[in-house]
Amino acid sequence: MLWTLPQGLIEKLFSRHVTQFHPKRSVIFGQGSPADVLYWIKKGAVELYRGGAHGKYFLARLVGPTEIIGFAEIDEGGEASEIFEARARLNCEVVMITREHAFRVLQSLDSKALTGLITLLNRSWSEQALYWANFVLMDCRERLSCVLIDLARRFGTHDRRGTLIVLDLTHQDLAAMVGFSRALTSRIVGELLNEGSLIFAQWHFLLPHRSELAAAARLAS
C-alpha cells in the first residue's frame, strides 16, 4: 500500500526515520506495548501474533518487505498500545517512523491529498475486514487454501513448475495460521498433496501451474 501513496508524501514520511536490524526469532515489539512507532519492513519476514486466553497465541499474519506493521488499540484515556506481538521470522531490517512525525506530515496535507489518503486507507481496511469476515466462516480446507494463496501472492516466486512460496513453513505454522489443530491441518495438507494441488519439495510449498490454488493466487495478485 505504501507505494500507492503520492511520492511527495512518501518522501516526507521517510525524511525522519531509523533503520534497525532484528535477528531471526527476536521480538520486535510485544502485544500491549506502547504504539508510538510505525514499522516498515525493508528486508525479511515478520510474524504477527495475537495472544488469547490460557496463554494461547494465534499467528494472525506473516508480513514481508514493503508492508507496514504497528497496529494500535486506543483506550479511553487516549493511550495507544500494540494489538499484536511482532517476531522476526528471518533476519530483518525494519524502518521505524514515529507516529508523532507521521501525524505532523498528515497535518501538512491539503484537503485533496488528505481525502485521497483516507480513500486509500478505507479501501485497505475494507479489504482486510472482508478477508477476516470470510475467513471465520471457512472450514479448515478453505482456510488453508486461502492462506496458501495469500502467501504465494506475497512471498511467491515463479518458476517452470508454478509458484514457489519462499518461506520454510511447517505444518504447525499452517495450523497456527488457520486456527485448527495440527492433526487436522496435516490431514488437509496431505489431501492437497495427493490431489496435486500442492507440492512440497526441499522444505518449500509450491503451487503447480494448473492447480486451482495457483490460478486463485494469480487472480489475487
C-alpha positions as CSV (number, residue, x, y, z in Angstrom):
1,M,0.0,0.0,0.0
2,L,2.9,2.4,0.8
3,W,4.0,2.8,-2.8
4,T,0.5,3.8,-3.9
5,L,0.9,7.0,-1.9
6,P,1.9,10.2,-3.6
7,Q,5.7,10.4,-4.0
8,G,5.9,13.7,-2.1
9,L,4.1,12.2,0.9
10,I,6.4,9.2,1.0
11,E,9.5,11.5,0.9
12,K,8.1,13.5,3.8
13,L,7.3,10.3,5.9
14,F,10.8,9.0,5.3
15,S,12.5,12.3,6.0
16,R,12.9,11.3,9.6
17,H,13.4,7.5,10.3
18,V,15.6,5.0,12.0
19,T,16.6,1.6,10.4
20,Q,17.1,-1.3,12.9
21,F,18.3,-4.8,12.4
22,H,16.4,-7.6,14.2
23,P,17.9,-11.1,14.2
24,K,15.8,-14.2,13.5
25,R,13.4,-15.2,16.2
26,S,13.8,-11.9,18.1
27,V,10.7,-10.0,19.4
28,I,10.3,-6.6,17.6
29,F,7.6,-5.4,19.9
30,G,5.2,-7.1,22.3
31,Q,1.4,-7.1,22.5
32,G,0.3,-4.3,24.7
33,S,3.5,-2.3,24.4
34,P,3.2,1.5,23.6
35,A,2.3,2.0,20.0
36,D,4.3,5.1,19.3
37,V,6.1,3.9,16.2
38,L,5.2,2.7,12.7
39,Y,7.4,-0.1,11.3
40,W,8.1,-0.6,7.6
41,I,9.6,-4.0,6.7
42,K,12.6,-3.4,4.4
43,K,14.0,-6.9,4.4
44,G,13.0,-10.3,5.9
45,A,9.7,-11.6,7.2
46,V,7.8,-10.9,10.4
47,E,5.2,-12.9,12.3
48,L,2.3,-11.1,13.9
49,Y,0.8,-13.0,16.9
50,R,-2.3,-12.2,18.9
51,G,-2.4,-13.6,22.4
52,G,-5.6,-15.0,23.8
53,A,-7.0,-16.9,26.8
54,H,-4.8,-19.5,28.6
55,G,-1.6,-18.1,27.0
56,K,-2.6,-19.3,23.5
57,Y,-1.2,-17.4,20.6
58,F,-2.7,-17.1,17.1
59,L,-0.4,-16.4,14.2
60,A,-2.6,-13.7,12.6
61,R,-0.3,-12.9,9.6
62,L,3.1,-13.2,8.0
63,V,4.3,-9.9,6.6
64,G,7.2,-9.2,4.3
65,P,9.1,-6.4,2.5
66,T,7.2,-3.1,1.8
67,E,4.5,-3.9,4.3
68,I,3.7,-1.7,7.4
69,I,3.1,-3.0,10.9
70,G,2.3,-1.3,14.1
71,F,-1.5,-1.5,14.7
72,A,-2.7,0.5,17.6
73,E,-5.5,0.0,20.1
74,I,-6.7,3.3,21.7
75,D,-8.0,3.2,25.3
76,E,-10.5,5.6,26.8
77,G,-7.6,7.8,28.0
78,G,-6.2,8.1,24.5
79,E,-3.2,5.8,25.1
80,A,-2.2,3.6,22.2
81,S,-0.9,0.1,22.6
82,E,0.1,-2.6,20.1
83,I,-2.6,-5.2,19.4
84,F,-0.1,-7.8,18.1
85,E,3.3,-9.2,19.1
86,A,5.8,-9.0,16.2
87,R,8.6,-11.6,15.9
88,A,11.3,-11.7,13.3
89,R,10.8,-14.9,11.4
90,L,14.0,-14.2,9.4
91,N,16.8,-11.7,9.9
92,C,15.0,-8.4,9.3
93,E,15.7,-4.8,8.6
94,V,12.9,-2.6,9.8
95,V,12.5,1.1,9.2
96,M,10.9,3.0,12.1
97,I,8.9,6.2,11.9
98,T,7.3,7.8,15.0
99,R,3.6,8.3,14.9
100,E,4.2,11.9,16.1
101,H,6.2,12.5,12.9
102,A,3.5,10.8,10.8
103,F,0.8,13.0,12.3
104,R,2.8,16.1,11.6
105,V,3.2,15.1,8.0
106,L,-0.6,14.4,7.7
107,Q,-1.4,17.8,9.2
108,S,0.6,19.4,6.4
109,L,-1.6,17.8,3.7
110,D,-4.1,19.9,1.8
111,S,-7.7,18.7,1.7
112,K,-7.4,17.0,-1.7
113,A,-4.4,14.9,-0.7
114,L,-6.0,14.1,2.7
115,T,-9.2,12.9,1.0
116,G,-7.2,10.7,-1.3
117,L,-5.3,9.2,1.6
118,I,-8.5,8.5,3.5
119,T,-10.0,6.8,0.5
120,L,-6.9,4.6,0.1
121,L,-6.9,3.7,3.8
122,N,-10.6,2.9,3.7
123,R,-10.1,0.5,0.8
124,S,-7.3,-1.2,2.6
125,W,-9.2,-1.6,5.8
126,S,-12.3,-2.8,3.9
127,E,-10.3,-5.5,2.2
128,Q,-8.9,-6.7,5.5
129,A,-12.3,-6.7,7.2
130,L,-13.8,-8.6,4.3
131,Y,-10.9,-11.1,4.4
132,W,-11.4,-11.9,8.1
133,A,-15.2,-11.9,7.8
134,N,-15.0,-14.5,5.2
135,F,-12.2,-16.4,7.0
136,V,-14.1,-17.1,10.2
137,L,-16.9,-18.8,8.1
138,M,-14.5,-21.2,6.4
139,D,-13.7,-24.8,7.2
140,C,-10.1,-25.9,7.6
141,R,-9.6,-26.8,3.9
142,E,-11.0,-23.4,2.8
143,R,-8.9,-21.5,5.3
144,L,-5.7,-23.4,4.4
145,S,-6.3,-22.7,0.7
146,C,-6.9,-19.1,1.4
147,V,-3.6,-18.8,3.5
148,L,-1.6,-20.6,0.8
149,I,-2.9,-18.4,-1.9
150,D,-2.1,-15.2,0.1
151,L,1.4,-16.5,0.9
152,A,2.0,-17.3,-2.7
153,R,0.9,-13.8,-3.8
154,R,3.1,-12.0,-1.3
155,F,6.1,-14.4,-0.9
156,G,5.9,-16.4,-4.1
157,T,8.4,-16.7,-6.9
158,H,7.5,-18.1,-10.3
159,D,9.5,-21.0,-11.9
160,R,8.7,-23.6,-14.6
161,R,6.7,-25.7,-12.1
162,G,4.5,-23.0,-10.7
163,T,4.6,-20.5,-7.8
164,L,7.1,-21.3,-5.0
165,I,6.4,-19.9,-1.5
166,V,9.9,-18.9,-0.4
167,L,9.4,-19.5,3.3
168,D,10.2,-22.5,5.3
169,L,6.7,-23.5,6.6
170,T,5.9,-26.3,8.9
171,H,2.5,-27.9,9.4
172,Q,2.5,-26.3,12.9
173,D,2.9,-22.9,11.2
174,L,0.0,-23.5,8.9
175,A,-2.1,-24.8,11.8
176,A,-1.4,-21.6,13.7
177,M,-2.5,-19.5,10.7
178,V,-5.7,-21.4,10.1
179,G,-6.7,-21.8,13.7
180,F,-7.3,-25.5,13.6
181,S,-5.3,-28.4,15.2
182,R,-2.1,-29.6,13.7
183,A,-3.5,-33.1,13.1
184,L,-6.4,-31.8,11.1
185,T,-4.2,-29.3,9.2
186,S,-1.7,-32.0,8.3
187,R,-4.5,-34.2,7.0
188,I,-5.8,-31.4,4.7
189,V,-2.2,-30.7,3.5
190,G,-1.9,-34.4,2.7
191,E,-5.1,-34.3,0.7
192,L,-3.9,-31.3,-1.3
193,L,-0.5,-33.0,-1.9
194,N,-2.3,-36.3,-3.1
195,E,-4.5,-34.3,-5.4
196,G,-1.6,-32.5,-7.0
197,S,-2.9,-29.1,-5.9
198,L,0.2,-28.6,-3.8
199,I,3.8,-29.8,-4.0
200,F,6.3,-30.0,-1.1
201,A,9.9,-30.1,-2.2
202,Q,13.1,-29.0,-0.3
203,W,11.2,-27.6,2.6
204,H,9.1,-25.3,0.5
205,F,5.5,-25.5,-0.7
206,L,4.8,-24.9,-4.4
207,L,1.5,-24.3,-6.2
208,P,1.7,-26.0,-9.6
209,H,0.7,-24.0,-12.6
210,R,-2.5,-25.9,-13.3
211,S,-3.8,-26.2,-9.8
212,E,-6.9,-24.2,-8.6
213,L,-4.8,-22.7,-5.9
214,A,-2.2,-21.4,-8.3
215,A,-5.0,-19.9,-10.5
216,A,-6.6,-18.2,-7.5
217,A,-3.2,-16.8,-6.4
218,R,-2.7,-15.3,-9.9
219,L,-6.1,-13.7,-9.8
220,A,-5.4,-12.2,-6.3
221,S,-2.0,-10.7,-7.3
